Amino acid sequence: MVHCLVYTSTLVLIAWFGSGRTAELTQLAFLFLSTLLTHWLIDGFNLAQHWGRIVNQTQNESVRIVVDQTMHLFVLGVLASLIFPA
């Protein structure tokens, strides 16, 4: 859980500075809560390993790491488009 909190806090700070410090508190709060929850779900339930079994993928550690990181990047992209629309 500490890992998720550090990751999420860092991300929220980057989002705040990246917005030119104009992001609203509600945007940052939603980003914090949704990132914390999704990060915990992906890591806590080892979704990359389950995904590898579902699609009959190799259980090689490096492949699982890439799948895990891809899941995190996908979630971050979805959250960014929802919270900070262009």
mmCIF file of the C-alpha atoms, coordinates in Angstrom:
data_MODEL
# 
_entry.id   MODEL 
# 
loop_
_atom_site.group_PDB 
_atom_site.id 
_atom_site.type_symbol 
_atom_site.label_atom_id 
_atom_site.label_alt_id 
_atom_site.label_comp_id 
_atom_site.label_asym_id 
_atom_site.label_entity_id 
_atom_site.label_seq_id 
_atom_site.pdbx_PDB_ins_code 
_atom_site.Cartn_x 
_atom_site.Cartn_y 
_atom_site.Cartn_z 
_atom_site.occupancy 
_atom_site.B_iso_or_equiv 
_atom_site.pdbx_formal_charge 
_atom_site.auth_seq_id 
_atom_site.auth_comp_id 
_atom_site.auth_asym_id 
_atom_site.auth_atom_id 
_atom_site.pdbx_PDB_model_num 
ATOM 1  C CA . MET A 1 1  ? 0.000   0.000   0.000   1.00 0.00 ? 1  MET A CA 1 
ATOM 2  C CA . VAL A 1 2  ? 2.921   2.344   0.687   1.00 0.00 ? 2  VAL A CA 1 
ATOM 3  C CA . HIS A 1 3  ? 4.068   1.802   -2.902  1.00 0.00 ? 3  HIS A CA 1 
ATOM 4  C CA . CYS A 1 4  ? 0.634   2.843   -4.184  1.00 0.00 ? 4  CYS A CA 1 
ATOM 5  C CA . LEU A 1 5  ? 0.565   5.958   -1.996  1.00 0.00 ? 5  LEU A CA 1 
ATOM 6  C CA . VAL A 1 6  ? 4.033   7.094   -3.090  1.00 0.00 ? 6  VAL A CA 1 
ATOM 7  C CA . TYR A 1 7  ? 3.231   6.428   -6.763  1.00 0.00 ? 7  TYR A CA 1 
ATOM 8  C CA . THR A 1 8  ? -0.095  8.244   -6.551  1.00 0.00 ? 8  THR A CA 1 
ATOM 9  C CA . SER A 1 9  ? 1.225   11.223  -4.599  1.00 0.00 ? 9  SER A CA 1 
ATOM 10 C CA . THR A 1 10 ? 4.062   11.681  -7.083  1.00 0.00 ? 10 THR A CA 1 
ATOM 11 C CA . LEU A 1 11 ? 1.640   11.515  -9.985  1.00 0.00 ? 11 LEU A CA 1 
ATOM 12 C CA . VAL A 1 12 ? -0.707  14.103  -8.457  1.00 0.00 ? 12 VAL A CA 1 
ATOM 13 C CA . LEU A 1 13 ? 2.207   16.490  -7.848  1.00 0.00 ? 13 LEU A CA 1 
ATOM 14 C CA . ILE A 1 14 ? 3.340   16.083  -11.452 1.00 0.00 ? 14 ILE A CA 1 
ATOM 15 C CA . ALA A 1 15 ? -0.225  16.715  -12.674 1.00 0.00 ? 15 ALA A CA 1 
ATOM 16 C CA . TRP A 1 16 ? -0.473  19.835  -10.526 1.00 0.00 ? 16 TRP A CA 1 
ATOM 17 C CA . PHE A 1 17 ? 2.848   21.284  -11.710 1.00 0.00 ? 17 PHE A CA 1 
ATOM 18 C CA . GLY A 1 18 ? 2.127   20.159  -15.279 1.00 0.00 ? 18 GLY A CA 1 
ATOM 19 C CA . SER A 1 19 ? -1.137  22.072  -15.267 1.00 0.00 ? 19 SER A CA 1 
ATOM 20 C CA . GLY A 1 20 ? 0.721   25.245  -14.376 1.00 0.00 ? 20 GLY A CA 1 
ATOM 21 C CA . ARG A 1 21 ? -0.715  24.933  -10.866 1.00 0.00 ? 21 ARG A CA 1 
ATOM 22 C CA . THR A 1 22 ? -4.181  25.621  -12.246 1.00 0.00 ? 22 THR A CA 1 
ATOM 23 C CA . ALA A 1 23 ? -5.723  22.176  -11.696 1.00 0.00 ? 23 ALA A CA 1 
ATOM 24 C CA . GLU A 1 24 ? -8.727  22.326  -9.401  1.00 0.00 ? 24 GLU A CA 1 
ATOM 25 C CA . LEU A 1 25 ? -8.769  20.500  -6.098  1.00 0.00 ? 25 LEU A CA 1 
ATOM 26 C CA . THR A 1 26 ? -11.633 18.282  -7.286  1.00 0.00 ? 26 THR A CA 1 
ATOM 27 C CA . GLN A 1 27 ? -9.609  17.219  -10.337 1.00 0.00 ? 27 GLN A CA 1 
ATOM 28 C CA . LEU A 1 28 ? -6.590  16.398  -8.220  1.00 0.00 ? 28 LEU A CA 1 
ATOM 29 C CA . ALA A 1 29 ? -8.682  14.582  -5.619  1.00 0.00 ? 29 ALA A CA 1 
ATOM 30 C CA . PHE A 1 30 ? -10.374 12.473  -8.299  1.00 0.00 ? 30 PHE A CA 1 
ATOM 31 C CA . LEU A 1 31 ? -6.973  11.740  -9.846  1.00 0.00 ? 31 LEU A CA 1 
ATOM 32 C CA . PHE A 1 32 ? -5.584  10.726  -6.449  1.00 0.00 ? 32 PHE A CA 1 
ATOM 33 C CA . LEU A 1 33 ? -8.457  8.423   -5.528  1.00 0.00 ? 33 LEU A CA 1 
ATOM 34 C CA . SER A 1 34 ? -8.871  6.814   -8.930  1.00 0.00 ? 34 SER A CA 1 
ATOM 35 C CA . THR A 1 35 ? -5.130  6.290   -9.411  1.00 0.00 ? 35 THR A CA 1 
ATOM 36 C CA . LEU A 1 36 ? -4.717  4.847   -5.934  1.00 0.00 ? 36 LEU A CA 1 
ATOM 37 C CA . LEU A 1 37 ? -7.611  2.438   -6.451  1.00 0.00 ? 37 LEU A CA 1 
ATOM 38 C CA . THR A 1 38 ? -6.623  1.267   -9.934  1.00 0.00 ? 38 THR A CA 1 
ATOM 39 C CA . HIS A 1 39 ? -2.947  0.920   -9.014  1.00 0.00 ? 39 HIS A CA 1 
ATOM 40 C CA . TRP A 1 40 ? -3.856  -1.159  -5.975  1.00 0.00 ? 40 TRP A CA 1 
ATOM 41 C CA . LEU A 1 41 ? -6.183  -3.336  -8.069  1.00 0.00 ? 41 LEU A CA 1 
ATOM 42 C CA . ILE A 1 42 ? -3.587  -3.954  -10.789 1.00 0.00 ? 42 ILE A CA 1 
ATOM 43 C CA . ASP A 1 43 ? -0.762  -4.721  -8.376  1.00 0.00 ? 43 ASP A CA 1 
ATOM 44 C CA . GLY A 1 44 ? -2.712  -6.176  -5.471  1.00 0.00 ? 44 GLY A CA 1 
ATOM 45 C CA . PHE A 1 45 ? -4.552  -8.741  -7.550  1.00 0.00 ? 45 PHE A CA 1 
ATOM 46 C CA . ASN A 1 46 ? -1.617  -9.357  -9.897  1.00 0.00 ? 46 ASN A CA 1 
ATOM 47 C CA . LEU A 1 47 ? -3.769  -8.672  -12.952 1.00 0.00 ? 47 LEU A CA 1 
ATOM 48 C CA . ALA A 1 48 ? -0.833  -9.010  -15.347 1.00 0.00 ? 48 ALA A CA 1 
ATOM 49 C CA . GLN A 1 49 ? -0.373  -12.640 -14.352 1.00 0.00 ? 49 GLN A CA 1 
ATOM 50 C CA . HIS A 1 50 ? -4.110  -13.336 -14.681 1.00 0.00 ? 50 HIS A CA 1 
ATOM 51 C CA . TRP A 1 51 ? -4.169  -11.654 -18.077 1.00 0.00 ? 51 TRP A CA 1 
ATOM 52 C CA . GLY A 1 52 ? -1.259  -13.827 -19.195 1.00 0.00 ? 52 GLY A CA 1 
ATOM 53 C CA . ARG A 1 53 ? -3.195  -16.949 -18.248 1.00 0.00 ? 53 ARG A CA 1 
ATOM 54 C CA . ILE A 1 54 ? -6.374  -15.750 -19.980 1.00 0.00 ? 54 ILE A CA 1 
ATOM 55 C CA . VAL A 1 55 ? -4.626  -15.090 -23.305 1.00 0.00 ? 55 VAL A CA 1 
ATOM 56 C CA . ASN A 1 56 ? -2.321  -18.113 -22.904 1.00 0.00 ? 56 ASN A CA 1 
ATOM 57 C CA . GLN A 1 57 ? 0.752   -15.902 -22.793 1.00 0.00 ? 57 GLN A CA 1 
ATOM 58 C CA . THR A 1 58 ? 4.157   -16.981 -21.547 1.00 0.00 ? 58 THR A CA 1 
ATOM 59 C CA . GLN A 1 59 ? 4.650   -16.526 -17.820 1.00 0.00 ? 59 GLN A CA 1 
ATOM 60 C CA . ASN A 1 60 ? 8.129   -15.097 -18.352 1.00 0.00 ? 60 ASN A CA 1 
ATOM 61 C CA . GLU A 1 61 ? 8.864   -12.436 -15.732 1.00 0.00 ? 61 GLU A CA 1 
ATOM 62 C CA . SER A 1 62 ? 9.925   -9.775  -18.250 1.00 0.00 ? 62 SER A CA 1 
ATOM 63 C CA . VAL A 1 63 ? 6.736   -10.261 -20.268 1.00 0.00 ? 63 VAL A CA 1 
ATOM 64 C CA . ARG A 1 64 ? 4.638   -9.959  -17.112 1.00 0.00 ? 64 ARG A CA 1 
ATOM 65 C CA . ILE A 1 65 ? 6.425   -6.708  -16.200 1.00 0.00 ? 65 ILE A CA 1 
ATOM 66 C CA . VAL A 1 66 ? 5.691   -5.243  -19.632 1.00 0.00 ? 66 VAL A CA 1 
ATOM 67 C CA . VAL A 1 67 ? 2.027   -6.258  -19.387 1.00 0.00 ? 67 VAL A CA 1 
ATOM 68 C CA . ASP A 1 68 ? 1.808   -4.741  -15.875 1.00 0.00 ? 68 ASP A CA 1 
ATOM 69 C CA . GLN A 1 69 ? 3.329   -1.459  -17.034 1.00 0.00 ? 69 GLN A CA 1 
ATOM 70 C CA . THR A 1 70 ? 1.065   -1.384  -20.086 1.00 0.00 ? 70 THR A CA 1 
ATOM 71 C CA . MET A 1 71 ? -1.976  -1.752  -17.826 1.00 0.00 ? 71 MET A CA 1 
ATOM 72 C CA . HIS A 1 72 ? -0.770  1.146   -15.672 1.00 0.00 ? 72 HIS A CA 1 
ATOM 73 C CA . LEU A 1 73 ? -0.096  3.356   -18.712 1.00 0.00 ? 73 LEU A CA 1 
ATOM 74 C CA . PHE A 1 74 ? -3.495  2.538   -20.204 1.00 0.00 ? 74 PHE A CA 1 
ATOM 75 C CA . VAL A 1 75 ? -5.255  3.486   -16.960 1.00 0.00 ? 75 VAL A CA 1 
ATOM 76 C CA . LEU A 1 76 ? -3.245  6.715   -16.708 1.00 0.00 ? 76 LEU A CA 1 
ATOM 77 C CA . GLY A 1 77 ? -4.160  7.619   -20.285 1.00 0.00 ? 77 GLY A CA 1 
ATOM 78 C CA . VAL A 1 78 ? -7.855  7.038   -19.634 1.00 0.00 ? 78 VAL A CA 1 
ATOM 79 C CA . LEU A 1 79 ? -7.756  9.028   -16.392 1.00 0.00 ? 79 LEU A CA 1 
ATOM 80 C CA . ALA A 1 80 ? -5.863  11.902  -18.007 1.00 0.00 ? 80 ALA A CA 1 
ATOM 81 C CA . SER A 1 81 ? -8.396  12.147  -20.839 1.00 0.00 ? 81 SER A CA 1 
ATOM 82 C CA . LEU A 1 82 ? -11.304 12.094  -18.368 1.00 0.00 ? 82 LEU A CA 1 
ATOM 83 C CA . ILE A 1 83 ? -9.885  14.522  -15.829 1.00 0.00 ? 83 ILE A CA 1 
ATOM 84 C CA . PHE A 1 84 ? -7.995  16.924  -18.081 1.00 0.00 ? 84 PHE A CA 1 
ATOM 85 C CA . PRO A 1 85 ? -9.899  16.985  -21.393 1.00 0.00 ? 85 PRO A CA 1 
ATOM 86 C CA . ALA A 1 86 ? -8.342  18.988  -24.217 1.00 0.00 ? 86 ALA A CA 1 
# 
